[in-house]
Amino acid sequence: MQRRVVLSWSSGKDSAWSLHMLRQDPDVEVIGLLTTVNTTHQRVAMHSTRLALARAQADAAGLPLHTIPLPWPCPNEVYEREMRGAVADAVARGATHVAFGDLFLEDIRAYRIRQLQGSGLQPLFPLWGEPTAALARKMIDAGLVAVVTCVDPRQLPATFAGRRFDHAMLDELPAGVDPCGEHGEFHTCVLAGPMFRAPIRAAVGEIVERDGFCFADLIPDTTAPDPAQ
C-alpha cells in the first residue's frame, strides 16, 4: 500500500536526510514538507533559518512547504493546538503518514506517537536507531552540505556557529557532543545534497547570542559560492 507522507521539516540535516531516505522506498510518496515558523522573526523555530531559505529548500526538493505559524514565546498548549490543525489539514490533502528525523530520544518519539493517536496520520521515523557517528559522516560523504545555524553554548563552544557541517567539524567536536546534535547541542541548515535538485546559495551573516543560544544568520545570496563545490 502506498504511503503518502508529509515530512516534518526543520531545515536541518536530519530532516533533509530523512527526505532522501524516504525517497528510496518505492512504497512511499512524499507529498509535502511541514515546518513551524516563529511569526515574530519569520524563521524556522530553533534552527533560526529564514523562511525564505526554507522556501528555497522546498523548491529545490520539488515539494510544497506548509508552514505552521507560532508566536514567540509559544506556550505548549498553543503549539499542540496549531499542530492538531496542521495534521488535520494534511489528512485532508490525502496524507496517511507524517515522518520525523528523530534519531534516538525515546521520550520525543513517544510524545510524537501520543500526539498523533486518533489523528488519521501514522508516524514514521526513517532514521531511528542509526548510529549517529556513522550517520553524520554518511551524510557528508553523500554530498550533503549544511551550515551550523544554532549552538547551545552550554554544550558546545559558540565558535561552532556559522561553521560548515563537515568532517573537520566532526573531528573537533568535544567529547560527549553527539555528532548529529541530537541532544540539542547544535542545529543546521542544509544548502545542498542528494535530496535537492540544485544547491542553494547563501552567506553567513551576523552571529549573535540570544535567549541563551548562539545563532548564525544564514542569508540567501545568489552571488555566494556554490556550496556543492
C-alpha positions in Angstrom: 0.0 0.0 0.0 1.4 3.4 -1.0 2.1 5.6 2.0 1.5 9.4 1.3 3.9 11.2 3.7 4.3 14.7 4.9 7.7 15.3 6.4 8.4 17.4 9.5 10.9 19.9 8.1 13.4 21.7 10.4 15.6 22.9 7.5 18.4 20.9 9.0 20.4 17.8 8.1 18.3 15.2 9.8 15.0 16.2 8.1 16.8 16.6 4.8 18.4 13.1 5.1 15.0 11.7 6.1 13.6 13.0 2.8 16.5 11.3 0.9 15.8 8.0 2.7 12.1 8.1 2.3 12.5 8.6 -1.4 14.5 5.3 -1.6 11.3 3.4 -0.7 9.1 2.7 -3.7 6.0 2.4 -1.4 6.4 6.0 -0.1 5.3 9.2 -1.8 6.5 12.3 0.0 3.8 14.9 -0.7 4.9 17.9 1.3 7.1 19.5 4.0 5.7 20.8 7.2 7.6 23.4 9.3 6.9 25.6 12.3 7.7 29.3 11.9 8.3 31.9 14.5 5.9 34.7 13.4 7.8 37.4 15.2 11.1 36.8 13.3 9.8 34.8 10.3 12.3 32.0 11.0 12.1 28.2 11.4 11.9 27.5 15.2 15.2 26.7 16.9 17.2 26.4 13.7 16.6 30.1 13.1 16.6 29.5 9.4 15.0 32.4 7.5 11.6 31.5 6.0 12.9 32.5 2.6 15.6 29.8 2.8 13.1 27.2 3.9 11.0 28.0 0.9 14.1 27.7 -1.3 14.8 24.3 0.2 11.2 23.2 -0.6 11.6 24.4 -4.2 14.9 22.6 -4.5 13.2 19.4 -3.2 10.3 19.9 -5.6 7.8 19.8 -2.7 5.2 22.3 -1.3 6.1 23.8 2.1 3.3 24.1 4.6 4.0 26.4 7.5 2.7 26.4 11.0 2.8 29.9 12.4 3.7 30.1 16.1 4.0 33.1 18.4 7.2 33.7 20.4 7.3 32.7 23.1 5.0 29.8 22.4 3.1 28.1 25.2 2.9 24.3 24.7 -0.9 24.3 24.5 -0.7 26.8 21.6 1.9 24.6 19.9 -0.2 21.5 20.3 -3.4 23.2 19.0 -1.6 24.5 15.9 -0.1 21.1 15.3 -3.5 19.4 15.5 -4.8 21.9 12.9 -1.8 21.1 10.6 -2.3 17.4 11.0 -6.0 17.7 10.1 -5.0 19.8 7.0 -2.5 17.1 6.0 -5.2 14.4 6.3 -7.5 16.5 4.1 -4.7 16.6 1.5 -4.6 12.8 1.4 -1.6 12.2 3.7 -1.5 8.9 5.5 1.7 9.3 7.5 4.0 12.0 8.9 7.7 11.4 9.2 10.2 12.8 11.7 14.0 12.9 11.7 14.4 11.8 15.3 17.4 9.5 16.0 17.3 8.0 19.4 15.5 10.1 22.1 12.8 7.8 23.3 10.7 10.5 25.1 10.4 12.6 22.0 9.4 9.6 19.9 6.8 8.6 22.5 5.4 12.2 22.6 5.0 12.3 18.8 3.2 8.9 18.7 0.9 10.0 21.5 0.0 13.3 19.9 -0.9 11.5 16.6 -3.2 9.0 18.2 -6.6 9.2 16.5 -5.5 11.9 14.1 -5.6 9.8 10.9 -1.8 10.0 10.4 0.7 7.3 11.3 4.2 8.3 12.4 7.4 7.3 10.6 10.9 7.6 11.8 13.2 6.8 8.9 16.5 7.5 10.7 15.5 5.9 14.0 18.4 3.9 15.7 21.1 4.9 13.2 24.4 5.2 14.9 24.9 8.9 14.8 28.7 9.0 14.4 28.5 6.9 11.2 25.3 8.7 10.0 26.9 12.1 10.2 29.8 11.0 8.0 27.5 9.2 5.6 25.5 12.4 5.1 28.7 14.4 4.3 30.1 11.7 2.0 26.8 11.6 0.1 27.2 15.3 -0.7 25.0 16.9 2.0 26.2 20.4 2.7 24.9 22.2 5.8 25.9 25.2 8.0 25.6 25.3 11.8 23.0 27.9 12.5 22.4 27.5 16.2 24.7 26.4 19.1 23.8 25.7 22.7 26.9 27.2 24.3 26.3 25.2 27.5 27.1 22.1 25.4 29.3 23.3 22.6 31.6 26.3 22.1 29.8 29.2 20.4 32.6 29.4 17.8 31.0 26.4 16.1 28.1 28.7 15.0 28.5 29.5 11.3 30.7 26.6 10.5 30.2 24.1 7.8 29.0 20.7 8.9 31.9 18.6 7.6 34.5 16.0 8.6 36.8 18.7 10.0 34.0 19.9 12.3 33.1 16.4 13.4 36.8 15.8 14.2 36.8 18.8 16.5 33.6 18.1 18.5 34.3 17.9 22.2 33.8 14.6 23.9 30.2 13.9 24.8 28.7 16.0 22.0 26.5 13.9 19.7 27.8 14.1 16.1 24.3 14.8 14.9 23.5 17.2 17.7 20.6 15.0 18.9 20.8 16.4 22.4 20.3 19.9 21.0 24.0 20.8 21.0 23.7 22.4 17.6 21.3 22.8 14.7 21.9 23.2 11.0 20.5 24.5 7.7 21.1 22.3 4.5 22.2 24.0 1.3 22.9 21.1 -0.9 22.6 17.3 -1.1 21.0 14.4 -2.9 17.5 15.4 -1.8 17.8 18.7 -3.7 17.6 19.3 -7.5 20.0 22.2 -7.2 22.1 23.8 -4.4 21.0 26.9 -2.5 23.4 29.8 -2.4 23.7 31.6 0.9 26.2 33.5 3.0 26.8 33.5 6.8 25.9 36.9 8.2 25.8 38.2 11.8 26.5 35.8 14.6 24.6 36.8 17.8 23.7 35.4 21.2 20.0 35.4 22.1 17.8 33.6 24.6 20.8 31.6 25.8 21.8 30.3 22.3 24.3 31.4 19.7 22.8 32.0 16.2 24.5 32.4 12.8 22.3 34.2 10.4 22.3 32.5 7.0 21.3 34.9 4.3 20.1 33.9 0.8 22.7 35.3 -1.7 22.8 34.3 -5.3 26.4 35.6 -5.6 27.7 33.3 -2.9 29.9 30.4 -4.0 28.2 27.1 -5.0 28.1 25.2 -1.7 28.3 21.9 -3.5 31.7 22.8 -5.0 
